[in-house]
């Protein structure tokens, strides 16, 4: 992704973190073509039982989807076990609203961050 698509550094960091902390520990010793939609559903369900938000769980599933998509294109994997038509995603409500801080709240945040 880094060389082919020119993704931003923060995006690449997120991808690497997802793979390192969630996907690789779970599927490291499995052949990629042995991973099933049920395995992806198990990952989803376990992540939902942690303190991760539904949005973060969807992000990890999206990274898994991208890994399998790459394996289809480059390595002949026959199907994507993380495809959205095979594995339901948690509902994420996007309000489109942002919470902003006023000057006093921002100053407080900076003071506390420095401690």
N, CA and C of each residue as an Amber inpcrd file, in Angstrom:
protein
   345
   0.8160000  -1.1960000   0.0000000   0.0000000   0.0000000   0.0000000
   0.8600000   1.2610000   0.0000000   1.9580000   1.1850000   0.6910000
   2.7930000   2.3710000   0.8360000   3.3260000   2.8440000  -0.5140000
   3.7630000   1.9130000  -1.3510000   4.4120000   2.2900000  -2.6010000
   3.4390000   2.3670000  -3.7730000   2.4260000   1.5460000  -3.7510000
   1.5130000   1.4860000  -4.8780000   0.4880000   2.6090000  -4.8380000
  -0.0480000   2.8880000  -3.6750000  -1.1550000   3.8230000  -3.5810000
  -0.7860000   5.1760000  -2.9840000   0.3930000   5.3130000  -2.4250000
   0.7840000   6.5850000  -1.8370000  -0.0690000   6.9970000  -0.6540000
  -0.4340000   6.0610000   0.1830000  -1.2670000   6.3690000   1.3510000
  -0.5110000   7.2760000   2.3130000  -1.2750000   8.0130000   3.0940000
  -0.6640000   8.8850000   4.0860000  -0.0320000   8.0670000   5.2000000
   0.9480000   8.6620000   5.8390000   1.6900000   7.9850000   6.9040000
   0.7560000   7.4960000   8.0160000  -0.2120000   8.3150000   8.4200000
  -1.1270000   7.9290000   9.4970000  -1.9920000   6.7320000   9.0910000
  -2.3920000   6.6740000   7.8310000  -3.1880000   5.5450000   7.3440000
  -2.3550000   4.2720000   7.3700000  -1.1280000   4.3650000   6.9070000
  -0.2410000   3.1990000   6.9210000   0.0090000   2.7340000   8.3510000
   0.1550000   3.6770000   9.2700000   0.3450000   3.3240000  10.6770000
  -0.8730000   2.5580000  11.1930000  -2.0720000   3.0320000  10.8610000
  -3.2950000   2.3460000  11.2730000  -3.3550000   0.9350000  10.7000000
  -3.0180000   0.7820000   9.4170000  -3.0300000  -0.5420000   8.7860000
  -2.0500000  -1.4820000   9.4790000  -0.8320000  -0.9880000   9.6840000
   0.1870000  -1.8320000  10.3220000  -0.2260000  -2.2320000  11.7340000
  -0.7870000  -1.2870000  12.4700000  -1.2230000  -1.5600000  13.8360000
  -2.3290000  -2.6070000  13.8520000  -3.2690000  -2.4990000  12.9460000
  -4.3610000  -3.4670000  12.8730000  -3.8240000  -4.8610000  12.5740000
  -2.9330000  -4.9430000  11.6160000  -2.3630000  -6.2430000  11.2580000
  -1.5350000  -6.7980000  12.4090000  -0.6690000  -5.9850000  12.9830000
   0.2180000  -6.4430000  14.0570000  -0.5410000  -6.8680000  15.3100000
  -1.5440000  -6.0840000  15.7020000  -2.1990000  -6.3150000  16.9830000
  -3.4390000  -7.2010000  16.9270000  -4.0670000  -7.3240000  15.7650000
  -5.3270000  -8.0550000  15.7100000  -5.3370000  -9.2010000  14.6890000
  -4.8550000  -8.9540000  13.4860000  -4.9590000  -9.9740000  12.4470000
  -3.8450000 -11.0140000  12.5270000  -2.6180000 -10.5630000  12.6090000
  -1.4890000 -11.4950000  12.6270000  -1.5110000 -12.4350000  13.8340000
  -1.7480000 -11.9450000  15.0550000  -1.7720000 -12.8860000  16.1850000
  -2.8520000 -13.9630000  16.0330000  -3.9440000 -13.6160000  15.3990000
  -5.0540000 -14.5570000  15.2480000  -4.7980000 -15.5710000  14.1380000
  -4.2630000 -15.1160000  13.0090000  -4.1740000 -15.9700000  11.8220000
  -2.7570000 -16.2570000  11.3520000  -1.7780000 -15.9170000  12.1360000
  -0.3750000 -16.0510000  11.7410000  -0.0290000 -17.4410000  11.2110000
  -0.4920000 -18.4710000  11.8890000  -0.0980000 -19.8310000  11.5270000
  -1.0690000 -20.5300000  10.5760000  -2.0810000 -19.8110000  10.1140000
  -3.0660000 -20.4030000   9.2060000  -2.7380000 -20.0690000   7.7590000
  -2.8630000 -21.0250000   6.8680000  -2.7570000 -20.6720000   5.4440000
  -3.8800000 -19.6990000   5.0980000  -3.5940000 -18.7200000   4.2870000
  -4.5740000 -17.6790000   3.9990000  -5.8530000 -18.2610000   3.4000000
  -5.7340000 -19.3350000   2.6250000  -6.9310000 -19.9040000   2.0160000
  -7.7270000 -20.7770000   2.9800000  -7.2350000 -20.9450000   4.2040000
  -7.9770000 -21.7040000   5.2200000  -8.8350000 -20.8010000   6.0930000
  -8.6530000 -19.4930000   5.9860000  -9.4230000 -18.5440000   6.7950000
 -10.8120000 -18.3990000   6.1720000 -11.8230000 -18.5680000   6.9900000
 -13.2060000 -18.5830000   6.5100000 -13.9710000 -17.3450000   6.9940000
 -15.1230000 -17.0890000   6.3980000 -15.9690000 -16.0140000   6.9300000
 -16.3050000 -16.2270000   8.4060000 -16.4560000 -17.4640000   8.8370000
 -16.7220000 -17.7380000  10.2610000 -15.5570000 -17.2720000  11.1270000
 -14.3200000 -17.4320000  10.6330000 -13.1510000 -16.9350000  11.3740000
 -13.1960000 -15.4150000  11.4970000 -13.5980000 -14.7490000  10.4230000
 -13.6940000 -13.2910000  10.4400000 -14.8220000 -12.8590000  11.3800000
 -15.9380000 -13.5890000  11.3760000 -17.0280000 -13.2830000  12.2980000
 -16.5800000 -13.4530000  13.7500000 -15.7800000 -14.4910000  14.0190000
 -15.2580000 -14.6900000  15.3760000 -14.3950000 -13.5020000  15.7920000
 -13.5560000 -13.0280000  14.8750000 -12.7380000 -11.8460000  15.1580000
 -13.6390000 -10.6630000  15.4710000 -14.6240000 -10.4260000  14.6180000
 -15.5600000  -9.3120000  14.8350000 -16.2210000  -9.3980000  16.2080000
 -16.7280000 -10.5800000  16.5330000 -17.4440000 -10.7530000  17.7950000
 -16.5340000 -10.5450000  19.0020000 -15.3100000 -11.0480000  18.9220000
 -14.3740000 -10.8520000  20.0300000 -13.9780000  -9.3940000  20.1770000
 -13.7820000  -8.6950000  19.0600000 -13.4340000  -7.2760000  19.1310000
 -14.5860000  -6.4650000  19.7080000 -15.8130000  -6.8340000  19.3750000
 -16.9750000  -6.1230000  19.9070000 -17.1320000  -6.3110000  21.4110000
 -16.5480000  -7.3620000  21.9520000 -16.6360000  -7.6140000  23.3920000
 -15.5440000  -6.8930000  24.1720000 -14.6610000  -6.1990000  23.4750000
 -13.6130000  -5.4120000  24.1290000 -14.1070000  -3.9740000  24.2730000
 -13.2100000  -3.0900000  24.6360000 -13.5930000  -1.6860000  24.7680000
 -13.4630000  -0.9070000  23.4630000 -13.2570000  -1.6020000  22.3510000
 -13.1610000  -0.9270000  21.0570000 -14.5440000  -0.4550000  20.6050000
 -14.5790000   0.6800000  19.9340000 -15.8430000   1.1740000  19.3960000
 -16.2200000   0.3660000  18.1560000 -17.4930000   0.4180000  17.7930000
 -17.9510000  -0.2670000  16.5770000 -17.1980000   0.2680000  15.3640000
 -16.9210000   1.5570000  15.3490000 -16.1810000   2.1580000  14.2310000
 -14.7790000   1.5630000  14.1090000 -14.1150000   1.3470000  15.2370000
 -12.7760000   0.7570000  15.2200000 -12.8330000  -0.6950000  14.7650000
 -13.8400000  -1.4250000  15.1950000 -14.0020000  -2.8190000  14.7520000
 -14.1990000  -2.8550000  13.2350000 -15.0240000  -1.9670000  12.7200000
 -15.2200000  -1.8940000  11.2670000 -13.9000000  -1.5920000  10.5690000
 -13.0940000  -0.7220000  11.1470000 -11.7870000  -0.3990000  10.5540000
 -10.9090000  -1.6480000  10.4660000 -10.8790000  -2.4580000  11.5340000
 -10.0710000  -3.6860000  11.5000000 -10.6120000  -4.6690000  10.4650000
 -11.9240000  -4.7630000  10.3380000 -12.5080000  -5.6360000   9.3240000
 -12.1910000  -5.1350000   7.9220000 -12.1420000  -3.8190000   7.7610000
 -11.7980000  -3.2310000   6.4700000 -10.3510000  -3.5330000   6.1040000
  -9.4660000  -3.4770000   7.0870000  -8.0630000  -3.8270000   6.8320000
  -7.9680000  -5.3020000   6.4420000  -8.6820000  -6.1690000   7.1580000
  -8.6820000  -7.6010000   6.8090000  -9.1820000  -7.7800000   5.3840000
 -10.2450000  -7.0940000   5.0390000 -10.7810000  -7.1800000   3.6770000
  -9.7150000  -6.7990000   2.6540000  -8.9870000  -5.7230000   2.9270000
  -7.9380000  -5.2790000   2.0140000  -6.8110000  -6.2820000   1.8800000
  -6.4450000  -6.9260000   2.9810000  -5.3820000  -7.9440000   2.9380000
  -5.8200000  -9.1070000   2.0440000  -7.0520000  -9.5670000   2.2380000
  -7.5450000 -10.6820000   1.4220000  -7.7470000 -10.2610000  -0.0360000
  -8.1560000  -9.0390000  -0.2600000  -8.3110000  -8.5360000  -1.6310000
  -6.9640000  -8.5480000  -2.3520000  -5.9270000  -8.1420000  -1.6460000
  -4.5740000  -8.1870000  -2.2120000  -4.1840000  -9.6350000  -2.5310000
  -4.5140000 -10.5620000  -1.6260000  -4.1870000 -11.9760000  -1.8460000
  -4.9370000 -12.5340000  -3.0520000  -6.1410000 -12.0450000  -3.3120000
  -6.8860000 -12.4710000  -4.5010000  -6.1670000 -12.0040000  -5.7570000
  -5.7930000 -10.7300000  -5.7750000  -5.1550000 -10.1570000  -6.9720000
  -3.7580000 -10.6990000  -7.2180000  -2.9870000 -10.8350000  -6.1690000
  -1.5690000 -11.1450000  -6.3470000  -1.1910000 -12.6070000  -6.1070000
  -2.0310000 -13.3420000  -5.3780000  -1.6230000 -14.6860000  -4.9880000
  -2.6650000 -15.7570000  -5.2820000  -3.7130000 -15.4070000  -6.0050000
  -4.6750000 -16.4010000  -6.4460000  -5.6880000 -16.8770000  -5.4140000
  -5.8340000 -16.1610000  -4.3030000  -6.8710000 -16.5310000  -3.3470000
  -8.2050000 -16.4770000  -4.0780000  -9.0550000 -17.4700000  -3.8600000
 -10.2890000 -17.5750000  -4.6430000 -11.4320000 -16.7050000  -4.1430000
 -11.4770000 -16.4170000  -2.8540000 -12.5680000 -15.6090000  -2.3220000
 -12.0770000 -14.7980000  -1.1330000 -12.8040000 -13.7380000  -0.8360000
 -12.4420000 -12.8510000   0.2680000 -13.3290000 -13.1800000   1.4690000
 -12.7730000 -13.8530000   2.4920000 -13.5970000 -14.2350000   3.6370000
 -14.0480000 -13.0560000   4.4960000 -13.5110000 -11.8720000   4.2460000
 -13.9100000 -10.6820000   5.0000000 -14.8350000  -9.7850000   4.1850000
 -15.3400000 -10.2830000   3.0620000 -16.2230000  -9.4870000   2.2190000
 -17.4920000  -9.1190000   2.9820000 -17.9790000  -7.9200000   2.7510000
 -19.1560000  -7.4260000   3.4710000 -20.4060000  -8.2520000   3.1740000
 -20.4640000  -8.9240000   2.0310000 -21.6330000  -9.7540000   1.7510000
 -21.5690000 -11.0940000   2.4790000 -20.4280000 -11.3930000   3.0870000
 -20.2800000 -12.6380000   3.8520000 -20.2450000 -12.4040000   5.3570000
 -19.7540000 -11.2460000   5.7660000 -19.6010000 -10.9340000   7.1910000
 -20.2660000  -9.5930000   7.4790000 -21.2890000  -9.6170000   8.3160000
 -21.9740000  -8.3790000   8.6740000 -21.0550000  -7.4790000   9.4920000
 -21.1310000  -6.1940000   9.2050000 -20.3770000  -5.1920000   9.9450000
 -21.2420000  -4.6420000  11.0740000 -20.6230000  -4.2440000  12.1710000
 -21.3970000  -3.5680000  13.2220000 -21.9590000  -2.2500000  12.6790000
 -23.0850000  -1.8450000  13.2070000 -23.6570000  -0.5550000  12.8120000
 -22.8400000   0.5710000  13.4230000 -22.5400000   1.5420000  12.5970000
 -21.8110000   2.7320000  13.0380000 -22.6420000   3.9290000  12.6270000
 -22.9850000   4.7490000  13.5830000 -23.7500000   5.9570000  13.2970000
 -22.8020000   7.1380000  13.1600000 -22.8050000   7.7250000  11.9870000
 -21.9930000   8.9010000  11.7400000 -22.9080000  10.1130000  11.7670000
 -22.7470000  10.9370000  12.7660000 -23.6130000  12.1020000  12.9000000
 -23.1560000  13.2410000  12.0010000 -21.8850000  13.2250000  11.6360000
 -21.3410000  14.3240000  10.8540000 -20.9830000  15.5290000  11.7060000
 -21.2420000  15.4130000  13.0000000 -20.9450000  16.5170000  13.9020000
 -19.5930000  16.3070000  14.5710000 -18.9400000  17.3970000  14.8730000
 -17.6740000  17.3610000  15.5770000 -17.8290000  18.1100000  16.8930000
 -17.2150000  17.6000000  17.9200000 -17.1970000  18.3120000  19.1870000
 -15.9520000  19.1800000  19.1970000 -16.1250000  20.4390000  19.4270000
 -14.9870000  21.3560000  19.4580000 -14.7850000  21.8610000  20.8740000
 -13.5840000  22.2990000  21.1360000 -13.2360000  22.8420000  22.4520000
 -13.1530000  24.3540000  22.3640000 -13.5880000  25.0110000  23.4330000
 -13.3850000  26.4580000  23.4800000 -11.9660000  26.7150000  23.9910000
 -11.5630000  27.9760000  24.0460000 -10.1820000  28.3350000  24.4130000
  -9.8210000  27.8290000  25.8090000 -10.7370000  27.9350000  26.7430000
 -10.4710000  27.4910000  28.1130000 -10.2990000  25.9620000  28.1750000
 -11.1370000  25.2380000  27.4860000 -11.0310000  23.7760000  27.4650000
  -9.7280000  23.3360000  26.7950000  -9.3600000  24.0110000  25.7220000
  -8.1200000  23.6880000  25.0280000  -6.9180000  23.9450000  25.9260000
  -6.9030000  25.0650000  26.6420000  -5.8110000  25.3820000  27.5640000
  -5.7180000  24.3220000  28.6650000  -6.8460000  23.8750000  29.1650000
  -6.8780000  22.8270000  30.1910000  -6.3060000  21.5190000  29.6460000
  -6.6820000  21.1970000  28.4330000  -6.1710000  19.9760000  27.8050000
  -4.6490000  20.0460000  27.6610000  -4.1370000  21.1730000  27.2280000
  -2.6910000  21.3470000  27.0640000  -1.9840000  21.2330000  28.4120000
  -2.5570000  21.8410000  29.4480000  -1.9430000  21.7440000  30.8030000
  -1.8810000  20.2880000  31.2630000  -2.9460000  19.5780000  31.0840000
  -2.9870000  18.1930000  31.5380000  -2.1060000  17.2810000  30.7040000
  -1.9890000  17.5770000  29.4370000  -1.1330000  16.7630000  28.5650000
   0.3340000  16.9290000  28.9280000   0.6970000  18.1050000  29.4370000
   2.0910000  18.3830000  29.7880000   2.5050000  17.6900000  31.0740000
   1.5510000  17.2110000  31.8710000   1.8640000  16.5900000  33.1770000
   2.3770000  15.1980000  33.0350000
